Amino acid sequence: MNSLSDNSKISSAFCRHCGTELKDVFCDLINSPPSNSLLEENQLNEPEPFYPLKIFVCHRCHLVQINEMKKAADIFNETYTYFSSYSTSWLAHSKRYVDMMMERFQFDHHSLVMEIASNDGYLLQYFREKAIPVLGIEPAANTAAVAESKGIETITSFFGHDFAKQELIPNHQKPDLIIGNNVLAHVPDINDFVRGMKITLKDSGLITMEFPHLLRLVEEVQFDTIYHEHFSYFSLTTVKNIFNHFGLEIFDVEEIPTHGGSLRIFARHAQNTSLAISKRTEELLEKEAVQGLKTPEYYQGFQNKVDHLKYGFWRFLLEAKSKKKKIIGYGAAAKGNTFLNYAGVRGNDIISFVVDASPHKQNKYLPGSHIPIVGLEEIARFKPDYVIILPWNLKEEISSQLSYINDWNGQFVTFIPQTEIFNGTNHHRNNKQQRQVREGNI
């Protein structure tokens, strides 16, 4: 068994935290292209790389993880296509977070707030509006440039122990707050990342991290959140163990609705006992234990549930097309690409196109399926019968914005955690329609 202190020995066959050999498969989505690697038209006739997408669970520390097949430096490059500011609900979530943190922890103009994976400055802009000094760390040059244009100092780099020790600490004050929203899962070397935060954080400082909750992934069969950019999938139990190993203590946790159900953890140096461990932390750890997250049985049978969703998806598509219904997708999101590629969708003969609000994605093509991505104006022109919302976690926002499809009796569809058909004025589940889908009678 490999030692935690010897990360050089941890290969793709061993747990990226504790070094235990990985034997238990959680889910196998076969082969898929990187989910955010959108294609230009001139690439459609070129060979396209596909990588295995097999997820394991460590039987020792219970960390759910992928073999590292696609290198992080290849994913988060100068042409990274995800810009956080194009989601209005995510901006609203970020602003509420800043207001809450200011009220709870009383940051001022002497403080420093640092965000790891700060993207286009979507969050730090709200601290800056309150005259709080901010610093972003963002590996993708194009998104970092957008943040800089907003007046947010941003270092274009990956975060880790060596970067913190050699570049960050010598040139900046230690932060009072380190933020990481949906970055923890993207880190290939989780030990190095947490160790870097440990040496960077001010003695009296705190860390908040948000990440999708493994418990919700399993219970709601959110398999489309699995893709090559996500190296790990976390419960509170596993994150607590990792943080504790490096001298950080989780003192509070919130269950939040983003990304289909996430956790927001609050951490501090273990020796900083001025921030007491909350009752919520203890209750959620107990809940995970009762649910069985520390047992191998909890992770068995997930593959069968994934395949059941895939079959329901194809049943809907075939029935709809047999009735000459027009179908499009909304949202060129990574989760949608995982879903479409595992389902085996190729070409646009069934799903005519996918609409996305981001101009950085328009006029490109989805990886694997090669479905074209177009602008919002194409919806009213095409008048689809069904709009499949691929980023189902944003279905309320999207269906509200596109409620005008009711003018031609258009409807929305999502497939996770089950097939759901609804219109823009009624976001509640229509049990009759779901029953018709299950029976193959749309």
C-alpha positions as CSV (number, residue, x, y, z in Angstrom):
1,M,0.0,0.0,0.0
2,N,1.3,3.4,-0.9
3,S,2.0,6.1,1.6
4,L,0.1,9.4,1.5
5,S,3.5,11.1,1.8
6,D,4.7,9.5,-1.4
7,N,2.5,10.9,-4.1
8,S,5.0,10.0,-6.8
9,K,3.9,6.4,-6.4
10,I,0.2,7.1,-6.9
11,S,-0.7,6.1,-10.5
12,S,-3.9,5.8,-12.3
13,A,-4.4,2.3,-10.7
14,F,-4.3,3.7,-7.2
15,C,-6.4,6.0,-5.1
16,R,-5.3,9.6,-5.6
17,H,-5.7,10.3,-1.9
18,C,-4.6,7.2,0.1
19,G,-2.8,5.2,-2.5
20,T,-4.9,2.1,-2.1
21,E,-5.1,-0.1,-5.3
22,L,-8.5,0.6,-7.0
23,K,-10.5,-2.5,-7.7
24,D,-14.2,-1.6,-7.3
25,V,-15.9,-0.1,-10.4
26,F,-18.6,2.4,-9.5
27,C,-19.7,3.2,-13.1
28,D,-18.3,2.6,-16.6
29,L,-19.5,5.0,-19.3
30,I,-17.2,3.3,-21.8
31,N,-15.4,5.9,-24.1
32,S,-16.1,9.5,-24.5
33,P,-14.4,12.6,-25.9
34,P,-13.6,15.4,-23.3
35,S,-16.9,17.0,-22.6
36,N,-15.9,20.6,-23.1
37,S,-13.8,20.1,-26.2
38,L,-16.2,21.7,-28.7
39,L,-15.3,21.3,-32.3
40,E,-14.9,23.7,-35.2
41,E,-16.5,22.8,-38.5
42,N,-13.1,22.0,-40.1
43,Q,-12.5,19.4,-37.3
44,L,-15.6,17.3,-38.1
45,N,-13.8,15.1,-40.6
46,E,-10.7,14.7,-38.5
47,P,-10.0,11.9,-36.0
48,E,-11.5,12.7,-32.6
49,P,-9.9,11.4,-29.4
50,F,-12.0,9.3,-27.1
51,Y,-10.9,8.4,-23.6
52,P,-12.1,5.7,-21.2
53,L,-14.6,7.1,-18.7
54,K,-14.5,4.5,-15.9
55,I,-15.1,5.5,-12.2
56,F,-13.8,3.6,-9.2
57,V,-14.5,3.8,-5.5
58,C,-11.6,3.3,-3.1
59,H,-12.5,0.6,-0.6
60,R,-10.3,2.2,2.1
61,C,-11.1,5.9,2.1
62,H,-14.3,5.7,0.0
63,L,-13.1,8.4,-2.5
64,V,-15.0,8.0,-5.8
65,Q,-12.6,8.8,-8.7
66,I,-11.7,8.5,-12.3
67,N,-8.4,7.2,-13.7
68,E,-6.5,10.3,-14.9
69,M,-6.7,9.9,-18.7
70,K,-7.0,13.5,-19.9
71,K,-4.4,15.9,-18.5
72,A,-5.6,19.0,-16.7
73,A,-3.3,21.2,-18.7
74,D,-4.9,20.0,-21.9
75,I,-8.4,20.8,-20.6
76,F,-7.9,24.2,-19.0
77,N,-6.1,25.9,-21.8
78,E,-6.4,29.3,-23.5
79,T,-9.5,28.2,-25.4
80,Y,-11.5,26.9,-22.4
81,T,-15.2,27.5,-23.3
82,Y,-16.9,27.7,-20.0
83,F,-17.6,31.3,-18.8
84,S,-19.5,31.4,-15.5
85,S,-21.1,34.8,-16.1
86,Y,-23.5,33.4,-18.8
87,S,-25.7,31.9,-16.1
88,T,-27.9,34.4,-14.4
89,S,-28.9,32.0,-11.7
90,W,-25.2,31.3,-11.0
91,L,-24.5,35.0,-10.7
92,A,-27.4,35.4,-8.3
93,H,-26.1,32.5,-6.2
94,S,-22.6,34.1,-6.1
95,K,-24.0,37.4,-5.0
96,R,-26.0,35.8,-2.2
97,Y,-22.9,34.0,-1.1
98,V,-20.9,37.3,-0.9
99,D,-23.6,39.0,1.1
100,M,-23.8,36.1,3.5
101,M,-20.0,35.9,4.0
102,M,-19.8,39.7,4.6
103,E,-22.5,39.6,7.2
104,R,-21.2,36.5,8.9
105,F,-17.4,37.1,8.9
106,Q,-17.1,40.9,8.7
107,F,-14.4,41.2,6.0
108,D,-13.1,44.7,5.4
109,H,-10.6,46.7,3.2
110,H,-7.7,45.1,5.2
111,S,-8.8,41.6,4.2
112,L,-7.8,39.6,1.2
113,V,-10.3,37.3,-0.6
114,M,-8.7,34.8,-2.9
115,E,-10.6,32.5,-5.3
116,I,-9.1,29.4,-6.9
117,A,-10.5,28.8,-10.4
118,S,-11.9,32.3,-10.5
119,N,-13.0,31.9,-14.1
120,D,-14.2,35.3,-15.5
121,G,-14.5,37.1,-12.2
122,Y,-18.1,36.1,-11.8
123,L,-17.8,36.0,-8.0
124,L,-14.9,38.2,-7.0
125,Q,-16.6,41.2,-8.7
126,Y,-19.2,41.3,-5.9
127,F,-16.5,41.4,-3.2
128,R,-14.7,44.2,-5.2
129,E,-17.9,46.2,-5.3
130,K,-17.7,46.2,-1.5
131,A,-14.1,47.5,-1.6
132,I,-12.7,44.2,-0.4
133,P,-9.2,43.4,-2.0
134,V,-9.4,40.3,-4.2
135,L,-7.1,38.0,-6.1
136,G,-8.1,35.3,-8.6
137,I,-6.1,32.2,-9.6
138,E,-7.3,30.9,-13.0
139,P,-5.5,28.5,-15.3
140,A,-7.4,29.3,-18.5
141,A,-5.9,32.4,-20.1
142,N,-9.1,33.5,-22.0
143,T,-11.3,33.5,-19.0
144,A,-8.6,35.1,-16.8
145,A,-8.4,37.9,-19.4
146,V,-12.1,38.7,-19.0
147,A,-11.7,38.9,-15.2
148,E,-8.7,41.3,-15.7
149,S,-10.9,43.5,-17.9
150,K,-13.2,43.9,-14.9
151,G,-10.3,45.1,-12.7
152,I,-9.9,41.8,-10.9
153,E,-6.2,40.9,-10.4
154,T,-5.8,37.4,-11.7
155,I,-2.8,35.1,-11.8
156,T,-3.0,32.7,-14.8
157,S,-1.8,29.4,-13.2
158,F,-2.8,26.1,-11.7
159,F,-3.0,26.1,-7.9
160,G,-0.9,23.7,-5.9
161,H,1.7,23.5,-3.1
162,D,4.7,24.5,-5.2
163,F,2.9,27.5,-6.8
164,A,1.7,28.6,-3.3
165,K,5.2,28.3,-1.8
166,Q,7.3,29.8,-4.6
167,E,5.0,32.4,-6.3
168,L,1.9,33.2,-4.2
169,I,3.1,33.5,-0.6
170,P,6.3,35.6,-1.4
171,N,4.3,38.1,-3.5
172,H,1.0,38.5,-1.7
173,Q,-0.4,38.7,1.8
174,K,-2.0,35.5,3.1
175,P,-5.7,35.5,2.4
176,D,-8.4,35.8,5.0
177,L,-10.7,33.8,2.8
178,I,-9.9,31.1,0.2
179,I,-12.8,30.3,-2.1
180,G,-13.1,27.3,-4.4
181,N,-16.4,26.8,-6.2
182,N,-16.7,23.6,-8.2
183,V,-12.9,23.2,-8.4
184,L,-12.2,20.5,-5.9
185,A,-13.5,17.8,-8.3
186,H,-11.3,19.2,-11.1
187,V,-8.0,18.7,-9.2
188,P,-5.9,15.7,-10.4
189,D,-3.7,15.7,-7.3
190,I,-6.1,16.4,-4.4
191,N,-3.4,16.0,-1.8
192,D,-1.1,18.6,-3.3
193,F,-4.1,21.0,-3.7
194,V,-5.2,20.8,-0.1
195,R,-1.6,21.0,1.1
196,G,-1.3,24.2,-0.9
197,M,-4.3,25.7,0.7
198,K,-2.9,24.8,4.2
199,I,0.3,26.8,3.7
200,T,-1.5,29.7,1.9
201,L,-4.3,30.4,4.4
202,K,-3.8,33.1,7.1
203,D,-3.7,31.7,10.6
204,S,-7.1,33.2,11.4
205,G,-8.5,32.6,7.9
206,L,-11.1,30.3,6.5
207,I,-11.8,28.3,3.4
208,T,-15.1,27.7,1.7
209,M,-15.5,25.1,-1.0
210,E,-18.6,24.1,-3.0
211,F,-18.8,20.8,-4.9
212,P,-21.6,18.4,-6.0
213,H,-22.6,16.0,-3.2
214,L,-21.9,12.4,-3.9
215,L,-24.9,11.3,-2.0
216,R,-27.2,13.3,-4.4
217,L,-25.3,11.9,-7.4
218,V,-26.0,8.4,-6.3
219,E,-29.6,8.8,-5.1
220,E,-30.7,10.8,-8.2
221,V,-28.6,8.9,-10.7
222,Q,-26.8,12.1,-11.8
223,F,-24.3,10.1,-14.0
224,D,-24.0,13.0,-16.5
225,T,-21.9,14.9,-13.9
226,I,-19.2,12.3,-14.6
227,Y,-16.7,13.5,-17.1
228,H,-12.9,13.7,-17.7
229,E,-12.6,17.1,-16.0
230,H,-14.0,15.6,-12.8
231,F,-11.3,13.5,-11.2
232,S,-13.0,13.0,-7.9
233,Y,-16.6,12.8,-6.5
234,F,-17.0,13.8,-2.8
235,S,-19.0,13.0,0.3
236,L,-18.5,15.2,3.3
237,T,-16.9,12.1,4.9
238,T,-14.1,11.9,2.3
239,V,-13.5,15.6,2.2
240,K,-13.2,15.8,6.0
241,N,-10.7,13.0,6.0
242,I,-8.6,14.6,3.3
243,F,-8.6,18.1,5.0
244,N,-7.9,16.6,8.4
245,H,-4.8,14.8,7.0
246,F,-3.3,18.2,6.1
247,G,-4.2,20.0,9.3
248,L,-7.5,21.6,8.2
249,E,-10.8,21.2,10.0
250,I,-14.3,21.5,8.5
251,F,-16.3,23.5,11.1
252,D,-19.5,24.0,9.2
253,V,-21.4,22.7,6.1
254,E,-24.4,23.8,4.1
255,E,-26.5,21.7,1.7
256,I,-27.2,23.9,-1.3
257,P,-29.3,23.3,-4.5
258,T,-26.7,24.1,-7.1
259,H,-25.6,21.5,-9.7
260,G,-28.4,19.2,-8.6
261,G,-27.4,19.3,-4.9
262,S,-24.0,20.5,-3.6
263,L,-22.2,21.0,-0.3
264,R,-20.6,24.2,0.8
265,I,-18.0,23.4,3.4
266,F,-16.3,25.9,5.8
267,A,-12.8,25.0,6.9
268,R,-10.0,26.5,9.1
269,H,-6.7,25.5,10.5
270,A,-7.1,22.7,13.0
271,Q,-5.5,24.8,15.7
272,N,-7.9,27.7,15.2
273,T,-10.5,26.7,17.7
274,S,-12.2,30.1,17.7
275,L,-14.5,28.7,15.1
276,A,-16.4,25.8,16.7
277,I,-17.6,22.8,14.8
278,S,-21.3,23.2,14.0
279,K,-24.1,20.7,14.7
280,R,-24.8,20.7,11.0
281,T,-21.4,19.1,10.3
282,E,-21.9,16.3,12.8
283,E,-25.5,15.7,11.6
284,L,-24.5,15.4,7.9
285,L,-21.6,13.0,8.7
286,E,-24.0,10.9,10.7
287,K,-26.5,11.0,7.8
288,E,-23.9,9.7,5.3
289,A,-22.9,6.9,7.7
290,V,-26.5,5.8,8.1
291,Q,-27.0,5.9,4.3
292,G,-24.0,3.6,4.0
293,L,-21.5,5.8,2.1
294,K,-18.7,4.0,4.0
295,T,-19.8,0.6,2.8
296,P,-19.1,-1.0,-0.6
297,E,-22.8,-2.0,-0.9
298,Y,-23.8,1.6,-1.3
299,Y,-22.1,1.9,-4.6
300,Q,-23.3,-1.3,-6.2
301,G,-26.1,-1.3,-8.7
302,F,-25.5,2.3,-9.9
303,Q,-24.6,1.1,-13.4
304,N,-28.0,-0.5,-13.8
305,K,-29.8,2.7,-12.9
306,V,-27.7,4.6,-15.4
307,D,-28.6,2.2,-18.2
308,H,-32.3,2.4,-17.3
309,L,-32.2,6.2,-17.8
310,K,-30.4,5.7,-21.2
311,Y,-33.2,3.3,-22.4
312,G,-35.9,5.8,-21.3
313,F,-34.1,8.5,-23.3
314,W,-34.1,6.5,-26.5
315,R,-37.7,5.4,-25.9
316,F,-38.7,9.0,-25.8
317,L,-36.6,10.0,-28.9
318,L,-37.9,7.1,-31.1
319,E,-41.5,7.7,-30.2
320,A,-41.3,11.4,-30.8
321,K,-39.5,11.1,-34.1
322,S,-42.0,8.4,-35.3
323,K,-44.7,11.1,-34.8
324,K,-42.5,13.6,-36.8
325,K,-41.9,15.8,-33.8
326,K,-39.1,18.4,-33.9
327,I,-36.5,18.1,-31.1
328,I,-33.7,20.4,-30.1
329,G,-31.4,20.6,-27.1
330,Y,-30.6,23.6,-24.9
331,G,-27.2,24.1,-23.3
332,A,-23.9,22.9,-24.7
333,A,-22.9,21.8,-21.2
334,A,-20.4,19.2,-20.2
335,K,-23.1,17.1,-18.5
336,G,-25.1,17.1,-21.7
337,N,-22.2,15.8,-23.7
338,T,-21.6,13.0,-21.2
339,F,-25.3,12.0,-21.5
340,L,-25.4,12.2,-25.3
341,N,-22.2,10.3,-25.8
342,Y,-23.1,7.5,-23.4
343,A,-26.5,7.2,-25.1
344,G,-24.7,6.9,-28.4
345,V,-26.2,9.9,-30.2
346,R,-24.3,10.7,-33.5
347,G,-25.3,13.4,-35.9
348,N,-28.3,15.8,-35.9
349,D,-30.9,13.6,-37.5
350,I,-32.8,13.2,-34.2
351,I,-31.7,16.3,-32.2
352,S,-31.5,19.0,-34.9
353,F,-29.3,21.4,-33.0
354,V,-28.4,22.6,-29.5
355,V,-28.9,26.2,-28.4
356,D,-26.5,28.0,-26.1
357,A,-26.5,31.6,-24.9
358,S,-22.7,31.9,-24.9
359,P,-21.2,33.3,-28.1
360,H,-18.0,31.4,-27.2
361,K,-19.9,28.1,-28.0
362,Q,-22.1,29.1,-30.9
363,N,-21.1,28.0,-34.4
364,K,-19.2,25.1,-32.9
365,Y,-20.2,21.4,-32.6
366,L,-20.7,19.1,-29.6
367,P,-17.9,16.6,-29.2
368,G,-18.7,13.0,-30.2
369,S,-22.3,13.7,-31.4
370,H,-21.3,16.5,-33.7
371,I,-24.6,18.3,-33.1
372,P,-24.3,22.0,-34.2
373,I,-24.5,24.7,-31.6
374,V,-26.5,27.8,-32.5
375,G,-27.8,31.0,-31.0
376,L,-31.1,31.6,-29.1
377,E,-32.8,33.2,-32.1
378,E,-33.0,29.8,-33.8
379,I,-35.6,28.6,-31.3
380,A,-38.4,30.9,-32.5
381,R,-37.4,30.3,-36.2
382,F,-37.5,26.5,-35.9
383,K,-40.4,26.2,-33.4
384,P,-39.5,22.8,-31.9
385,D,-42.0,20.5,-30.3
386,Y,-39.5,19.5,-27.6
387,V,-36.6,21.3,-26.0
388,I,-34.3,18.9,-24.1
389,I,-32.7,20.8,-21.3
390,L,-29.3,19.2,-21.1
391,P,-28.1,21.2,-18.0
392,W,-31.2,19.9,-16.0
393,N,-29.9,21.6,-12.8
394,L,-30.8,25.0,-14.5
395,K,-34.2,23.8,-15.8
396,E,-36.2,26.5,-13.8
397,E,-34.1,29.3,-15.1
398,I,-34.1,28.0,-18.7
399,S,-37.8,27.1,-18.9
400,S,-38.7,30.5,-17.5
401,Q,-36.5,32.3,-20.1
402,L,-37.9,30.2,-22.9
403,S,-41.5,30.0,-21.8
404,Y,-42.5,31.6,-25.2
405,I,-42.3,28.1,-26.7
406,N,-45.8,27.7,-25.3
407,D,-47.0,29.9,-28.2
408,W,-46.7,26.9,-30.5
409,N,-47.4,24.2,-27.8
410,G,-43.7,23.4,-27.4
411,Q,-42.6,21.5,-24.3
412,F,-39.4,21.0,-22.2
413,V,-37.9,17.6,-21.4
414,T,-35.3,16.5,-18.8
415,F,-34.2,12.9,-18.2
416,I,-32.5,13.0,-14.8
417,P,-33.5,11.6,-12.3
418,Q,-36.3,10.4,-14.6
419,T,-38.1,11.5,-17.8
420,E,-40.1,14.7,-17.2
421,I,-42.1,16.7,-19.8
422,F,-43.4,20.1,-18.8
423,N,-44.2,23.5,-20.3
424,G,-42.8,26.9,-19.5
425,T,-45.6,28.0,-17.2
426,N,-45.8,24.8,-15.1
427,H,-42.4,23.6,-13.7
428,H,-44.0,20.9,-11.7
429,R,-43.8,17.3,-12.7
430,N,-46.6,16.1,-14.9
431,N,-47.2,12.5,-13.7
432,K,-49.6,11.7,-16.6
433,Q,-47.0,12.7,-19.2
434,Q,-44.3,10.7,-17.4
435,R,-46.6,7.7,-17.4
436,Q,-47.2,8.1,-21.1
437,V,-43.4,8.2,-21.8
438,R,-42.8,5.1,-19.7
439,E,-45.5,3.3,-21.7
440,G,-44.2,4.6,-25.0
441,N,-47.2,6.7,-25.8
442,I,-46.3,10.4,-26.2
